[in-house]
Amino acid sequence: MTKSAKGTALVTGASSGIGAIYADRLARRGYDLILVARNRERLDGLAKRLSQETGRSIEIVPADLAKRGDVSRIESVLRSNEGISVLVNNAGVGATAPLLASDVDKMSDLIALNVDALMRLTYAAVPGFVARGGGTIINIASVVGVQPELLNGVYGGSKAFVLALTHSLQHELKDKNIRVQAVLPGATATEFWDIAGTPVEHLPGEIVMKAEDMVNAALAGLDQGEVFTVPSLPDAADWQAYEAARQKLMPNLSRSTPAARYRAGCAKTPAADRIASKLRLRRSEAPPQFGVITLFRKCWPRGEY
């Protein structure tokens, strides 16, 4: 087998479900593979099948990414293998029980896998991508990253971390020819649900997507240059509006004075807003001796009206 001109994709959680489908699709796109998961038998079977069907070079690395020692081994692979051009951070675990009914030690294990391992592997891969002038990072997040009320809050928080990290990576790496994508699946038909505590058969069929369809859509989003891909979202403009609202907050998230509604005697009412609006137009004409003017200058400093 010859080495792929596209390089090698390292896929975590690759023995089944979403990870195994990513392995299949990437091999068919011409990538060699390094497959990482706990189940050696499944990895062997997948590697043999894909090697026969695609002719690609496929290496397996059994590892439990909930264990720091195994994470360190995969970090070493990412740092030392200069052929790696794609990292798919897919390994993760979920939880569906309410927070008060959850085992806190299992929640710590969830954070170790969903947050710490993903972060460490990303930071192991990025310097090499930068040095080689390009690369791709695909982070498998979840819709619970923006809808934490849906399932267990710690699980939702772990996926919100993935979204925040992806935002930051895109900001830092956009000029370095490195593509970054976060995929936000909804309910997907995999073993995830059995492990998380709610069999997928218990979910309404109309909200559950086939894993093959989810991965195909996610890769289509990558091809289209999306940084955030929600495979089930009918209108991309909805995500764009969500992002625009986030961007709109930014100029006012850090200021030298508290907002008027938090200052004593400055409760905002429709009438107060109307007066403040007039003052914004006429502040230079307003005589300072008028008490109402003094009040509004206290409540809305010069930079705010």
N, C-alpha and C positions, 0 to 999 in steps of 0.2 A: 504493500500500500504506500502511496506517495502522500506526503504531507499536504494538507489542504491549503490552497492559497488564501482562503478566508481565515485560516487560523483555527484555534481550538476553543470550543465553548465548554466552560465548566458549569455544570448544573447540579445544584444541591437538591436534596429530597427527590432524587431522580428515579427511585425504584418503582414508583407507582403514581397514578393520578396525574396531576398537572405537570409534575417534574418529568415523568416518563414521556408524556406527550411533547413537552418542549424538546426532549432529547431526540425524539423521532423527527419532529419538524426541522430542527436545526441540522441534523444529519442529512436530511433530504435537501436542505439548502446548501449543502457542501461543506459543513463544518466537521472537523474531527471533534471528539468528545472526551471529556473527563467526567464520569458520573459518580456522584457522591451520595451515599445513603447508608442507613444502618444494615439493611437486609442484603447480605452478599449474594444469596441465592437468586433473588429477584434481579439484582444488578447483573449477574452473570447471564441470566436468560435474556435480559433486554439487550445487553452488549452483543451477544452472539447473533440475535435476530437482526439488529440494526447493522451490524458489520456485514452480514450476508446480504441484506437487502440494499444497502447503500454503498458498500465498499469503503466506508470511512474507517479511520483508525479510532478505536474506542478503548479507553482505559477505565477501569473501575477502581474506586478508592472507598472501601467500606469505612464509615466513620459515623459516630454519634455526635452531632454538633451541639447537643446539650452538655457535652463534656469538654472542658477547656483544653485538655490534652489533645483531643481529636480536632478541635478547632485550630489549634496551633499547627497540627500537621497539614491541614488544608491551607492555612496561611502560607506555610512554607512552599507548597506547590504553586500557589498564586504568585509568590515573589520570585521563584526560581525558574518557572517555565515561561520562557519568552514568547512561546507560540500562542499563549492564551489571549484571545481577543474579545471574548464575551464571558461575562459572569451573570448567571441566572440565580439570584438569591430566592429560591423557592422553599427551602426547608422551613417548616414552622409547625406549630401546634395551636389548636383553638380551644375555646371553652365556651359553653353555653349556659352554665349555671349562674344564677345571680351571685353577686359578690359575697353576700352574707352567707351563702350556702357553699362557698368554694373553699378548697384546701389552700391555705396561704403558701405552703411549701410548693404545691403544684403551680401556683401562680408565679413563684420565683423561678421555677424551672421554665415556665412559659417565657418569661422575660429573658432568661439566659439564651434561649433558642431564637425567639422572634426578634429580639433587639440586639443583644450583645454579640451573638455569633454573626448575624447579618452585618453589623457595624464593623466587626473585626475583619471579616472577609472582604468587605468593600475597601477598607483602608489598606488591606494587603494588596489588592488588585490595582488600585488607582495609580500609585507611583509608576508602575510598569507601563500602564496604558499611556500615561503622560510622556514617559521617556520614549515610547515607541511611536508616539504621534497619533494615537487613536485607540478606540475600544468602545465597548458597549456594556452597560450595566442595566439589568432588568431586575427590578425589585417587585416581588409579588406582595402587594399590600391587601387591602380588602375595603369594601364599602363601609365596614364598621369603623374605619379610620375617620370618616366624616359623619357616621351615624352610630356613635358608641352606645346609645340607648338600646340598640337592637339585641346585642348579646352580652356576654360578660364584659364588664368595664375594663378589666386588666387586659383582656384580649384586644378590645377596641383601642385602648391606650397604646398597646404595642404596635398596632397598625398605623395609628396616628404618628408614631415615631418614624415609621418607614416613609410616610408622606413628607414629614418635615425634613428628614435626611435627604430625600430625593429633591425637594425644593433647593436645599442648600448645595447639593452636588451639581445640580443644573446651573445654579448661579456661579459656582466656582469654576466649573469645567467647560462652560459653553464656548469658550474661545480656544479650547485645546483638542477639538475634533473628537470629543468623547460624548457619545449618546447616552442619555440617562432616561429611563422610563420606569414609572410606577404603574402597576396594573392593579385595578380595583375590582376584583370579581365580586359578584353577589353570590348567592347560594349556588354551589357547583356540585355536580354529582360525583363525589369522590369518597374515599374512606375517611376523609377529614371529619365528617359528621358523626360517624360511629365512635371515633376516638374522642371527639369533643363532648359526647354524651347525649346527642340527639340524632338518631338515625335519619338519614336523608328521606326515607320513606314517610316520615312524620311531617315533612314539609309540604306545603301546597305545591302541586306540580307546576303551576304557572310561574313560580319564582325560581325554579331550579334549572340551571343551564347545563348541558352536557359539557364535560371537561374538554372534549375535542373542539367544540364550538368556541369555548372560552379562549383556549390557546390560539386558535386560528384568528379570532378577532383581535387578541392582544398583539400578535405579530403583524397583523394588518395595521394596527395603530402605530406600531414601531416604524413600519415602512412609510407611514404618512407623516412621521416626524412628531408624533404626540409625545409629550412628556408624561401626561397622566391619561391613562386609558381606562374607561369604564365600559366593559364590553356590552353591557345590556342597556346603556343609556341611549335612547333613540335620537336625541338631538344634542349634538356637540355644543350648541350654543348655551345649553343649560350649565355645562361645566365652565364655559367661558364666562358666563355671568357670575357664577360662584367665585371664580378667580378674580374677576373684576371687582367684586364686592370686597374681597380680601385686600386687594391692592388699594382700594379707596380708603381703607382704614389706616393705612401705613403712615401718612403724614401727621396724623394726630395721635398716634399711639405713645409718643414720648414728648411731653411738653413741660415747660418750667412751672406751670401753674395748674392746679386742679380744674376740672371742668366746672362751669358755673353751677351745675345742679348739685355739686358737692360742697359749695361754700355757704356758710351760715347766712340766712336771710336772702338767699339768691335763688330760691325755688323758681324754676321756669314754668310759666303758664302761657296759654295762648296770648293773653293780654300782654304779658311781659315780652313775649317774642315779637309782638307787633311794635312795641315801643323800642325794643332793641333794634329792630329793623330800620325804624326811622332814624335812630341815632347813628346807625352805620352810614346813612346817607348824609347826616347833618352834624356829625360830631365836631367839625371845626367851627360850627356856628353856635354850638350849645354853650350857654353861659355856665361856668362851673359852679355858681352859687346856688343853682337849683338843686334841691335835695334829690329829686328823682334822677337828675343827671349824675350826681355824685354816687348814688346807689348803683346805677348801671355801669359807671366806670369802675366801681369795685367788683361788680359781678362779671362784667365782660371787659377785661383789660384791653388796651388800645389794639393789640394784635388780633383781637377776636371780633371787633365790630367795625 
